[in-house]
Amino acid sequence: MAILEVRDVSLQVNSTVILNGLSMEFWEGYVHAVVGPNGAGKSTLANVIMGLPDYRQHTGDILFEGKSIKNLNVDERARLGITLAWQEPARFEGLTVSQFILASAKDKNKNEIDRVLELVGLEPTRYRSRAVDKTLSGGERKRIELASILAMKPRLVMLDEPDSGVDIEAIERIFEAIDHLKKDGCTILLITHSPKVLEKADHAFLICSGMLVDKGETAKILEYFSGKCLPCPHKNLPDLNPGGRE
């Protein structure tokens, strides 16, 4: 069953087409990947699904559990259980890690804070009272944001480039958190151009120039990363016969 449907969605910004007639179905309880080159429209798709203010002027429709959410704002979509973790996690000056996690947690208690911090590999006694600010590294902020998502227990989570700016230990912890989310019945969308992240998915979509180029099992879409570029109408398609040479 599809928990999320993107139906013929197009988005144009300042005369530039970012998404072009995109239609996709995301099955409940699966880990899906949306892959493609830089500028393909991957992050834009996530922002459109989340309903961010600058991404509401699209055509087509978005359905969550069979009902259109096109006219719902970010807060209303969040209340349905949809959330997005950005490639660059936000800083929240004045909030401690505990306050940040509890702000959206379903179970608002200290034990839940400790549980989710441990799941992402952060020692609770070291991090509970830390400020969510520039004193944290990018990898620490990513793991703390993921801890807050684990405490939130969403129905659908989109992770934009989850491996960006993190070390090997952090990405392994992030992968473990993805496993926990899936075990809890969460549907996961991985926005990525990384083969390693793609391998965590059950199913994948390849997009280019805002259009769906291919979809299927992860192994099939992995061929894109081995230099076997699939046919698509990308405007930067190289000239395979420059100067008329054979």
Legacy VTK file of the C-alpha trace (Angstrom):
# vtk DataFile Version 3.0
C-alpha trace
ASCII
DATASET POLYDATA
POINTS 246 float
0.000 0.000 0.000
1.305 3.462 -0.911
1.462 5.764 2.110
2.600 8.661 -0.108
1.781 9.435 -3.736
3.311 12.180 -5.855
0.996 12.742 -8.818
2.208 14.624 -11.887
3.995 17.282 -9.810
5.715 20.130 -11.628
7.468 23.120 -10.100
8.920 26.134 -11.847
11.035 28.771 -10.100
11.989 31.985 -11.921
11.250 30.404 -15.331
13.429 27.377 -14.467
11.644 24.014 -14.373
12.817 22.129 -11.262
10.283 19.267 -11.220
8.639 18.136 -14.435
5.556 15.909 -14.303
6.928 13.748 -11.489
4.783 10.782 -10.391
5.944 8.346 -7.687
4.476 5.969 -5.081
6.157 5.225 -1.755
5.091 2.015 -0.018
4.371 2.003 3.682
7.090 0.551 5.912
9.766 0.494 3.200
13.067 2.337 2.896
12.990 4.208 -0.416
15.852 6.102 -2.037
15.569 9.030 -4.431
18.840 9.331 -6.327
20.237 11.381 -9.173
22.944 13.909 -10.026
23.310 17.287 -8.338
20.553 19.605 -9.509
18.217 16.741 -10.422
15.490 18.009 -8.064
15.921 15.530 -5.203
15.941 18.029 -2.325
13.260 20.107 -4.034
11.011 17.043 -4.086
11.498 16.575 -0.324
10.724 20.262 0.303
7.572 20.025 -1.810
6.385 16.937 0.098
7.050 18.726 3.388
5.115 21.781 2.168
7.798 24.391 2.805
6.549 27.921 1.987
8.741 28.489 -1.082
7.713 25.145 -2.580
3.902 25.331 -2.433
3.322 26.748 -5.923
3.574 23.398 -7.700
1.001 21.813 -9.980
-0.190 18.231 -9.581
-1.048 16.675 -6.229
0.472 14.936 -3.205
-1.512 12.298 -1.331
-0.748 10.957 2.135
-2.687 7.828 3.082
-4.947 8.432 0.093
-5.860 12.047 0.948
-4.535 15.197 -0.705
-2.207 17.279 1.464
-1.520 19.901 -1.216
-3.300 22.642 0.723
-1.862 21.748 4.141
0.955 23.820 5.650
4.139 22.429 7.229
2.675 22.185 10.750
-0.408 20.333 9.515
1.722 17.851 7.596
3.942 17.381 10.649
0.882 16.544 12.734
0.064 13.799 10.229
3.476 12.287 11.012
5.582 13.661 8.140
9.032 15.068 8.895
12.183 16.146 7.062
15.814 16.138 8.186
17.809 18.636 6.165
21.269 18.048 4.697
22.555 20.820 6.993
20.912 20.413 10.431
19.536 23.553 12.047
21.025 25.166 15.140
18.698 26.193 17.956
20.383 28.791 20.119
19.175 28.669 23.722
17.911 25.062 23.586
19.669 22.162 25.243
19.814 18.773 23.559
17.224 17.453 26.051
14.835 20.328 25.321
15.292 19.894 21.590
14.496 16.166 21.718
11.518 16.581 24.062
9.994 19.371 21.959
8.633 16.852 19.429
8.900 13.574 21.381
5.835 11.390 21.866
7.072 10.189 25.250
8.246 13.262 27.137
10.508 11.785 29.792
14.191 11.573 30.611
14.362 7.869 29.806
13.287 8.593 26.220
16.044 11.192 25.848
18.643 8.682 27.001
17.199 5.925 24.797
17.374 7.867 21.543
20.780 9.391 22.269
22.176 5.930 22.879
20.611 4.694 19.620
22.606 7.289 17.660
25.796 6.602 19.625
25.894 9.670 21.874
26.545 9.302 25.616
23.490 10.866 27.362
25.435 12.225 30.333
27.718 14.130 27.952
25.011 15.520 25.700
21.771 16.096 27.645
22.788 19.585 28.792
24.762 20.596 25.700
23.411 23.522 23.700
22.249 22.825 20.147
24.569 25.460 18.693
27.878 25.936 16.906
29.788 24.137 19.676
28.480 20.883 18.201
30.116 19.451 15.101
28.081 18.827 11.962
28.112 15.097 12.650
26.940 15.589 16.231
24.083 17.832 15.100
23.022 15.266 12.498
22.917 12.522 15.114
21.026 14.729 17.579
18.493 15.641 14.891
18.071 11.950 14.131
17.638 11.236 17.853
14.803 13.773 17.936
13.187 12.020 14.949
13.449 8.657 16.713
11.688 10.195 19.730
9.070 11.756 17.431
8.111 8.322 15.995
6.909 9.718 12.649
4.903 7.887 9.986
7.124 9.190 7.177
10.629 10.654 7.430
12.748 12.149 4.646
16.511 12.213 5.226
18.308 14.597 2.869
21.900 13.425 2.240
22.183 11.663 5.636
25.889 10.911 5.123
26.901 14.473 4.255
29.644 15.875 6.496
29.845 12.901 8.871
32.575 10.403 9.642
32.418 6.620 9.222
31.321 6.000 12.815
28.528 8.548 12.530
27.174 7.143 9.270
27.108 3.636 10.767
25.078 4.986 13.705
22.771 6.780 11.282
22.267 3.511 9.393
21.417 1.768 12.678
18.868 4.503 13.422
17.315 3.936 9.997
16.960 0.261 10.909
15.194 1.219 14.149
12.816 3.557 12.314
11.942 0.824 9.822
11.425 -1.696 12.629
8.939 0.738 14.201
6.952 0.823 10.946
8.195 4.190 9.703
8.409 4.805 5.950
11.778 6.330 5.025
12.856 8.395 2.020
16.620 8.705 1.556
17.575 11.652 -0.647
21.071 10.796 -1.848
23.676 10.486 -4.577
25.739 8.046 -2.482
25.908 4.340 -3.456
26.526 3.437 0.204
23.319 5.152 1.327
21.398 3.733 -1.639
22.302 0.216 -0.503
20.227 0.799 2.674
17.065 1.136 0.583
14.562 -1.543 -0.388
13.488 0.339 -3.502
14.815 3.325 -5.425
13.858 6.047 -7.883
16.294 7.717 -10.282
15.433 11.260 -11.280
17.195 13.664 -13.617
16.193 17.193 -14.649
13.161 16.863 -12.393
11.830 13.814 -14.240
11.590 10.156 -13.283
14.114 8.203 -15.351
13.922 4.766 -13.750
12.733 2.919 -10.645
13.052 -0.528 -9.158
15.149 -2.668 -6.848
18.259 -1.096 -5.375
20.616 -3.330 -7.378
19.057 -2.113 -10.608
19.460 1.573 -9.763
23.025 0.999 -8.496
24.032 0.527 -12.142
23.721 4.299 -12.495
26.716 4.690 -10.160
28.894 2.280 -12.138
29.037 4.623 -15.124
26.108 3.064 -16.950
24.180 6.313 -17.280
20.598 5.580 -18.256
18.950 7.314 -21.227
17.335 10.603 -20.232
16.657 14.030 -21.766
19.160 15.859 -19.545
20.232 19.113 -21.216
23.864 18.347 -20.318
23.913 15.004 -22.109
27.445 14.868 -23.576
28.065 14.953 -27.304
29.183 11.422 -28.010
30.471 12.378 -31.451
32.120 15.812 -31.131
33.261 17.359 -34.404
31.542 14.670 -36.410
34.174 12.042 -35.635
33.212 8.392 -35.831
LINES 1 247
246 0 1 2 3 4 5 6 7 8 9 10 11 12 13 14 15 16 17 18 19 20 21 22 23 24 25 26 27 28 29 30 31 32 33 34 35 36 37 38 39 40 41 42 43 44 45 46 47 48 49 50 51 52 53 54 55 56 57 58 59 60 61 62 63 64 65 66 67 68 69 70 71 72 73 74 75 76 77 78 79 80 81 82 83 84 85 86 87 88 89 90 91 92 93 94 95 96 97 98 99 100 101 102 103 104 105 106 107 108 109 110 111 112 113 114 115 116 117 118 119 120 121 122 123 124 125 126 127 128 129 130 131 132 133 134 135 136 137 138 139 140 141 142 143 144 145 146 147 148 149 150 151 152 153 154 155 156 157 158 159 160 161 162 163 164 165 166 167 168 169 170 171 172 173 174 175 176 177 178 179 180 181 182 183 184 185 186 187 188 189 190 191 192 193 194 195 196 197 198 199 200 201 202 203 204 205 206 207 208 209 210 211 212 213 214 215 216 217 218 219 220 221 222 223 224 225 226 227 228 229 230 231 232 233 234 235 236 237 238 239 240 241 242 243 244 245
